[in-house]
Amino acid sequence: MRHRRTVDKMGMVSREQRKSVLANLTTALIMNSKVDTTFTRAKASQRFAERVITLARRGDLHARRLVFARLRSKNAVDKLFDELGPKFQDRAGGYTRVVKLGPRRGDGAERARLMLVE
């Protein structure tokens, strides 16, 4: 039974695959300020990105190491702590938004755009 199990598997078998996809989508979001993907992946990545940006708002060394352990990209971590952390300092959450784009042409999957709120 799946009582109180809230992890969306996103069509993947292993936990490591999901963690890698979420880290890569969040890295792309940080570097490009928007990313197009499926709706399910966008919602899962939104939760992941919100937590990472909240850590970046703290700005201390421990938070930087925690974020690097999750993202594994030095460039993304530097941009997150140098630009995005101070930018969202006065905002109490809600750093990203998901906008639906319609179905994908090939397989009809619901597409969405995950973007940072300005």
ABEGO torsion letter per residue (X at the ends): XABGBABBAGGBABAAAAAAAAAAAAAAAAAAGBBBBBAAAAAAAAAAAAAAAAAAAAGBAAAAAAAAAAAGBAAAAAAAAAAAAAAAAABBEGABBBBBAEBBAAAGBBBBBBBBBX
